[in-house]
Amino acid sequence: MEEKKLEKISKIFGNVSNLKIVLFLLKEKTNFYRLKKECINCPPSLVNSLKILKKFKIIEYKKEGGKKFITLTERGRKIAKIIKNMDFI
């Protein structure tokens, strides 16, 4: 059972880009283009990172006023706060 949890965590946060995205979204919701601009050092596959985070219910897409935004889910906010508060980093 622990091995499955570790595999899941590794898939979600096996790269720095996913962590950057989650921490950025903790501050504010955004759209794809702004996230792409903020995540300059993310690998070319920002779309792949977003797919992984969505698959594991870390982010969600919401429409407001005809625009599509990327936000953290409740689960994503909890995870982001844990990551942000890690003292050993």
Phi and psi in radians as a Rosetta constraint file:
Dihedral C 1 N 2 CA 2 C 2 CIRCULARHARMONIC -1.071 0.35
Dihedral N 2 CA 2 C 2 N 3 CIRCULARHARMONIC -0.631 0.35
Dihedral C 2 N 3 CA 3 C 3 CIRCULARHARMONIC -1.099 0.35
Dihedral N 3 CA 3 C 3 N 4 CIRCULARHARMONIC -0.692 0.35
Dihedral C 3 N 4 CA 4 C 4 CIRCULARHARMONIC -1.131 0.35
Dihedral N 4 CA 4 C 4 N 5 CIRCULARHARMONIC -0.690 0.35
Dihedral C 4 N 5 CA 5 C 5 CIRCULARHARMONIC -1.106 0.35
Dihedral N 5 CA 5 C 5 N 6 CIRCULARHARMONIC -0.765 0.35
Dihedral C 5 N 6 CA 6 C 6 CIRCULARHARMONIC -1.115 0.35
Dihedral N 6 CA 6 C 6 N 7 CIRCULARHARMONIC -0.689 0.35
Dihedral C 6 N 7 CA 7 C 7 CIRCULARHARMONIC -1.087 0.35
Dihedral N 7 CA 7 C 7 N 8 CIRCULARHARMONIC -0.742 0.35
Dihedral C 7 N 8 CA 8 C 8 CIRCULARHARMONIC -1.124 0.35
Dihedral N 8 CA 8 C 8 N 9 CIRCULARHARMONIC -0.805 0.35
Dihedral C 8 N 9 CA 9 C 9 CIRCULARHARMONIC -1.069 0.35
Dihedral N 9 CA 9 C 9 N 10 CIRCULARHARMONIC -0.712 0.35
Dihedral C 9 N 10 CA 10 C 10 CIRCULARHARMONIC -1.104 0.35
Dihedral N 10 CA 10 C 10 N 11 CIRCULARHARMONIC -0.700 0.35
Dihedral C 10 N 11 CA 11 C 11 CIRCULARHARMONIC -1.154 0.35
Dihedral N 11 CA 11 C 11 N 12 CIRCULARHARMONIC -0.687 0.35
Dihedral C 11 N 12 CA 12 C 12 CIRCULARHARMONIC -1.297 0.35
Dihedral N 12 CA 12 C 12 N 13 CIRCULARHARMONIC -0.826 0.35
Dihedral C 12 N 13 CA 13 C 13 CIRCULARHARMONIC -2.071 0.35
Dihedral N 13 CA 13 C 13 N 14 CIRCULARHARMONIC 0.571 0.35
Dihedral C 13 N 14 CA 14 C 14 CIRCULARHARMONIC -1.346 0.35
Dihedral N 14 CA 14 C 14 N 15 CIRCULARHARMONIC -0.023 0.35
Dihedral C 14 N 15 CA 15 C 15 CIRCULARHARMONIC -2.488 0.35
Dihedral N 15 CA 15 C 15 N 16 CIRCULARHARMONIC 2.762 0.35
Dihedral C 15 N 16 CA 16 C 16 CIRCULARHARMONIC -1.159 0.35
Dihedral N 16 CA 16 C 16 N 17 CIRCULARHARMONIC -0.581 0.35
Dihedral C 16 N 17 CA 17 C 17 CIRCULARHARMONIC -1.014 0.35
Dihedral N 17 CA 17 C 17 N 18 CIRCULARHARMONIC -0.777 0.35
Dihedral C 17 N 18 CA 18 C 18 CIRCULARHARMONIC -1.084 0.35
Dihedral N 18 CA 18 C 18 N 19 CIRCULARHARMONIC -0.678 0.35
Dihedral C 18 N 19 CA 19 C 19 CIRCULARHARMONIC -1.139 0.35
Dihedral N 19 CA 19 C 19 N 20 CIRCULARHARMONIC -0.760 0.35
Dihedral C 19 N 20 CA 20 C 20 CIRCULARHARMONIC -1.051 0.35
Dihedral N 20 CA 20 C 20 N 21 CIRCULARHARMONIC -0.752 0.35
Dihedral C 20 N 21 CA 21 C 21 CIRCULARHARMONIC -1.076 0.35
Dihedral N 21 CA 21 C 21 N 22 CIRCULARHARMONIC -0.857 0.35
Dihedral C 21 N 22 CA 22 C 22 CIRCULARHARMONIC -1.077 0.35
Dihedral N 22 CA 22 C 22 N 23 CIRCULARHARMONIC -0.776 0.35
Dihedral C 22 N 23 CA 23 C 23 CIRCULARHARMONIC -1.185 0.35
Dihedral N 23 CA 23 C 23 N 24 CIRCULARHARMONIC -0.627 0.35
Dihedral C 23 N 24 CA 24 C 24 CIRCULARHARMONIC -1.132 0.35
Dihedral N 24 CA 24 C 24 N 25 CIRCULARHARMONIC -0.757 0.35
Dihedral C 24 N 25 CA 25 C 25 CIRCULARHARMONIC -1.207 0.35
Dihedral N 25 CA 25 C 25 N 26 CIRCULARHARMONIC -0.324 0.35
Dihedral C 25 N 26 CA 26 C 26 CIRCULARHARMONIC -1.132 0.35
Dihedral N 26 CA 26 C 26 N 27 CIRCULARHARMONIC -0.558 0.35
Dihedral C 26 N 27 CA 27 C 27 CIRCULARHARMONIC -1.388 0.35
Dihedral N 27 CA 27 C 27 N 28 CIRCULARHARMONIC -0.681 0.35
Dihedral C 27 N 28 CA 28 C 28 CIRCULARHARMONIC -2.876 0.35
Dihedral N 28 CA 28 C 28 N 29 CIRCULARHARMONIC 2.713 0.35
Dihedral C 28 N 29 CA 29 C 29 CIRCULARHARMONIC -1.320 0.35
Dihedral N 29 CA 29 C 29 N 30 CIRCULARHARMONIC 2.784 0.35
Dihedral C 29 N 30 CA 30 C 30 CIRCULARHARMONIC -2.705 0.35
Dihedral N 30 CA 30 C 30 N 31 CIRCULARHARMONIC 3.056 0.35
Dihedral C 30 N 31 CA 31 C 31 CIRCULARHARMONIC -1.882 0.35
Dihedral N 31 CA 31 C 31 N 32 CIRCULARHARMONIC 3.035 0.35
Dihedral C 31 N 32 CA 32 C 32 CIRCULARHARMONIC -1.033 0.35
Dihedral N 32 CA 32 C 32 N 33 CIRCULARHARMONIC -0.786 0.35
Dihedral C 32 N 33 CA 33 C 33 CIRCULARHARMONIC -1.181 0.35
Dihedral N 33 CA 33 C 33 N 34 CIRCULARHARMONIC -0.656 0.35
Dihedral C 33 N 34 CA 34 C 34 CIRCULARHARMONIC -1.192 0.35
Dihedral N 34 CA 34 C 34 N 35 CIRCULARHARMONIC -0.699 0.35
Dihedral C 34 N 35 CA 35 C 35 CIRCULARHARMONIC -1.109 0.35
Dihedral N 35 CA 35 C 35 N 36 CIRCULARHARMONIC -0.711 0.35
Dihedral C 35 N 36 CA 36 C 36 CIRCULARHARMONIC -1.069 0.35
Dihedral N 36 CA 36 C 36 N 37 CIRCULARHARMONIC -0.710 0.35
Dihedral C 36 N 37 CA 37 C 37 CIRCULARHARMONIC -1.167 0.35
Dihedral N 37 CA 37 C 37 N 38 CIRCULARHARMONIC -0.733 0.35
Dihedral C 37 N 38 CA 38 C 38 CIRCULARHARMONIC -1.220 0.35
Dihedral N 38 CA 38 C 38 N 39 CIRCULARHARMONIC -0.513 0.35
Dihedral C 38 N 39 CA 39 C 39 CIRCULARHARMONIC -1.777 0.35
Dihedral N 39 CA 39 C 39 N 40 CIRCULARHARMONIC 0.913 0.35
Dihedral C 39 N 40 CA 40 C 40 CIRCULARHARMONIC -0.989 0.35
Dihedral N 40 CA 40 C 40 N 41 CIRCULARHARMONIC -0.693 0.35
Dihedral C 40 N 41 CA 41 C 41 CIRCULARHARMONIC -1.545 0.35
Dihedral N 41 CA 41 C 41 N 42 CIRCULARHARMONIC 0.133 0.35
Dihedral C 41 N 42 CA 42 C 42 CIRCULARHARMONIC -1.266 0.35
Dihedral N 42 CA 42 C 42 N 43 CIRCULARHARMONIC 2.616 0.35
Dihedral C 42 N 43 CA 43 C 43 CIRCULARHARMONIC -1.118 0.35
Dihedral N 43 CA 43 C 43 N 44 CIRCULARHARMONIC 2.906 0.35
Dihedral C 43 N 44 CA 44 C 44 CIRCULARHARMONIC -0.999 0.35
Dihedral N 44 CA 44 C 44 N 45 CIRCULARHARMONIC -0.338 0.35
Dihedral C 44 N 45 CA 45 C 45 CIRCULARHARMONIC -1.660 0.35
Dihedral N 45 CA 45 C 45 N 46 CIRCULARHARMONIC 1.048 0.35
Dihedral C 45 N 46 CA 46 C 46 CIRCULARHARMONIC -1.074 0.35
Dihedral N 46 CA 46 C 46 N 47 CIRCULARHARMONIC -0.632 0.35
Dihedral C 46 N 47 CA 47 C 47 CIRCULARHARMONIC -1.046 0.35
Dihedral N 47 CA 47 C 47 N 48 CIRCULARHARMONIC -0.744 0.35
Dihedral C 47 N 48 CA 48 C 48 CIRCULARHARMONIC -1.110 0.35
Dihedral N 48 CA 48 C 48 N 49 CIRCULARHARMONIC -0.731 0.35
Dihedral C 48 N 49 CA 49 C 49 CIRCULARHARMONIC -1.053 0.35
Dihedral N 49 CA 49 C 49 N 50 CIRCULARHARMONIC -0.766 0.35
Dihedral C 49 N 50 CA 50 C 50 CIRCULARHARMONIC -1.129 0.35
Dihedral N 50 CA 50 C 50 N 51 CIRCULARHARMONIC -0.656 0.35
Dihedral C 50 N 51 CA 51 C 51 CIRCULARHARMONIC -1.083 0.35
Dihedral N 51 CA 51 C 51 N 52 CIRCULARHARMONIC -0.753 0.35
Dihedral C 51 N 52 CA 52 C 52 CIRCULARHARMONIC -1.115 0.35
Dihedral N 52 CA 52 C 52 N 53 CIRCULARHARMONIC -0.816 0.35
Dihedral C 52 N 53 CA 53 C 53 CIRCULARHARMONIC -1.124 0.35
Dihedral N 53 CA 53 C 53 N 54 CIRCULARHARMONIC -0.612 0.35
Dihedral C 53 N 54 CA 54 C 54 CIRCULARHARMONIC -1.241 0.35
Dihedral N 54 CA 54 C 54 N 55 CIRCULARHARMONIC -0.735 0.35
Dihedral C 54 N 55 CA 55 C 55 CIRCULARHARMONIC -0.989 0.35
Dihedral N 55 CA 55 C 55 N 56 CIRCULARHARMONIC -0.676 0.35
Dihedral C 55 N 56 CA 56 C 56 CIRCULARHARMONIC -1.668 0.35
Dihedral N 56 CA 56 C 56 N 57 CIRCULARHARMONIC 0.275 0.35
Dihedral C 56 N 57 CA 57 C 57 CIRCULARHARMONIC 1.024 0.35
Dihedral N 57 CA 57 C 57 N 58 CIRCULARHARMONIC 0.709 0.35
Dihedral C 57 N 58 CA 58 C 58 CIRCULARHARMONIC -1.628 0.35
Dihedral N 58 CA 58 C 58 N 59 CIRCULARHARMONIC -0.641 0.35
Dihedral C 58 N 59 CA 59 C 59 CIRCULARHARMONIC -2.159 0.35
Dihedral N 59 CA 59 C 59 N 60 CIRCULARHARMONIC 2.892 0.35
Dihedral C 59 N 60 CA 60 C 60 CIRCULARHARMONIC -2.571 0.35
Dihedral N 60 CA 60 C 60 N 61 CIRCULARHARMONIC 2.805 0.35
Dihedral C 60 N 61 CA 61 C 61 CIRCULARHARMONIC -1.838 0.35
Dihedral N 61 CA 61 C 61 N 62 CIRCULARHARMONIC 2.358 0.35
Dihedral C 61 N 62 CA 62 C 62 CIRCULARHARMONIC -2.280 0.35
Dihedral N 62 CA 62 C 62 N 63 CIRCULARHARMONIC 2.521 0.35
Dihedral C 62 N 63 CA 63 C 63 CIRCULARHARMONIC -1.784 0.35
Dihedral N 63 CA 63 C 63 N 64 CIRCULARHARMONIC 2.299 0.35
Dihedral C 63 N 64 CA 64 C 64 CIRCULARHARMONIC -2.420 0.35
Dihedral N 64 CA 64 C 64 N 65 CIRCULARHARMONIC 2.112 0.35
Dihedral C 64 N 65 CA 65 C 65 CIRCULARHARMONIC 1.023 0.35
Dihedral N 65 CA 65 C 65 N 66 CIRCULARHARMONIC 0.632 0.35
Dihedral C 65 N 66 CA 66 C 66 CIRCULARHARMONIC 1.404 0.35
Dihedral N 66 CA 66 C 66 N 67 CIRCULARHARMONIC -0.004 0.35
Dihedral C 66 N 67 CA 67 C 67 CIRCULARHARMONIC -1.919 0.35
Dihedral N 67 CA 67 C 67 N 68 CIRCULARHARMONIC 2.605 0.35
Dihedral C 67 N 68 CA 68 C 68 CIRCULARHARMONIC -1.789 0.35
Dihedral N 68 CA 68 C 68 N 69 CIRCULARHARMONIC 2.196 0.35
Dihedral C 68 N 69 CA 69 C 69 CIRCULARHARMONIC -2.054 0.35
Dihedral N 69 CA 69 C 69 N 70 CIRCULARHARMONIC 2.670 0.35
Dihedral C 69 N 70 CA 70 C 70 CIRCULARHARMONIC -1.829 0.35
Dihedral N 70 CA 70 C 70 N 71 CIRCULARHARMONIC 2.233 0.35
Dihedral C 70 N 71 CA 71 C 71 CIRCULARHARMONIC -2.359 0.35
Dihedral N 71 CA 71 C 71 N 72 CIRCULARHARMONIC 2.855 0.35
Dihedral C 71 N 72 CA 72 C 72 CIRCULARHARMONIC -1.410 0.35
Dihedral N 72 CA 72 C 72 N 73 CIRCULARHARMONIC 2.528 0.35
Dihedral C 72 N 73 CA 73 C 73 CIRCULARHARMONIC -1.378 0.35
Dihedral N 73 CA 73 C 73 N 74 CIRCULARHARMONIC 3.060 0.35
Dihedral C 73 N 74 CA 74 C 74 CIRCULARHARMONIC -1.028 0.35
Dihedral N 74 CA 74 C 74 N 75 CIRCULARHARMONIC -0.747 0.35
Dihedral C 74 N 75 CA 75 C 75 CIRCULARHARMONIC -1.049 0.35
Dihedral N 75 CA 75 C 75 N 76 CIRCULARHARMONIC -0.767 0.35
Dihedral C 75 N 76 CA 76 C 76 CIRCULARHARMONIC -1.090 0.35
Dihedral N 76 CA 76 C 76 N 77 CIRCULARHARMONIC -0.693 0.35
Dihedral C 76 N 77 CA 77 C 77 CIRCULARHARMONIC -1.129 0.35
Dihedral N 77 CA 77 C 77 N 78 CIRCULARHARMONIC -0.712 0.35
Dihedral C 77 N 78 CA 78 C 78 CIRCULARHARMONIC -1.089 0.35
Dihedral N 78 CA 78 C 78 N 79 CIRCULARHARMONIC -0.786 0.35
Dihedral C 78 N 79 CA 79 C 79 CIRCULARHARMONIC -1.121 0.35
Dihedral N 79 CA 79 C 79 N 80 CIRCULARHARMONIC -0.769 0.35
Dihedral C 79 N 80 CA 80 C 80 CIRCULARHARMONIC -1.076 0.35
Dihedral N 80 CA 80 C 80 N 81 CIRCULARHARMONIC -0.707 0.35
Dihedral C 80 N 81 CA 81 C 81 CIRCULARHARMONIC -1.138 0.35
Dihedral N 81 CA 81 C 81 N 82 CIRCULARHARMONIC -0.683 0.35
Dihedral C 81 N 82 CA 82 C 82 CIRCULARHARMONIC -1.102 0.35
Dihedral N 82 CA 82 C 82 N 83 CIRCULARHARMONIC -0.819 0.35
Dihedral C 82 N 83 CA 83 C 83 CIRCULARHARMONIC -1.082 0.35
Dihedral N 83 CA 83 C 83 N 84 CIRCULARHARMONIC -0.785 0.35
Dihedral C 83 N 84 CA 84 C 84 CIRCULARHARMONIC -1.098 0.35
Dihedral N 84 CA 84 C 84 N 85 CIRCULARHARMONIC -0.584 0.35
Dihedral C 84 N 85 CA 85 C 85 CIRCULARHARMONIC -1.588 0.35
Dihedral N 85 CA 85 C 85 N 86 CIRCULARHARMONIC 0.101 0.35
Dihedral C 85 N 86 CA 86 C 86 CIRCULARHARMONIC -1.222 0.35
Dihedral N 86 CA 86 C 86 N 87 CIRCULARHARMONIC 2.085 0.35
Dihedral C 86 N 87 CA 87 C 87 CIRCULARHARMONIC -1.340 0.35
Dihedral N 87 CA 87 C 87 N 88 CIRCULARHARMONIC -0.418 0.35
Dihedral C 87 N 88 CA 88 C 88 CIRCULARHARMONIC -1.477 0.35
Dihedral N 88 CA 88 C 88 N 89 CIRCULARHARMONIC -0.008 0.35
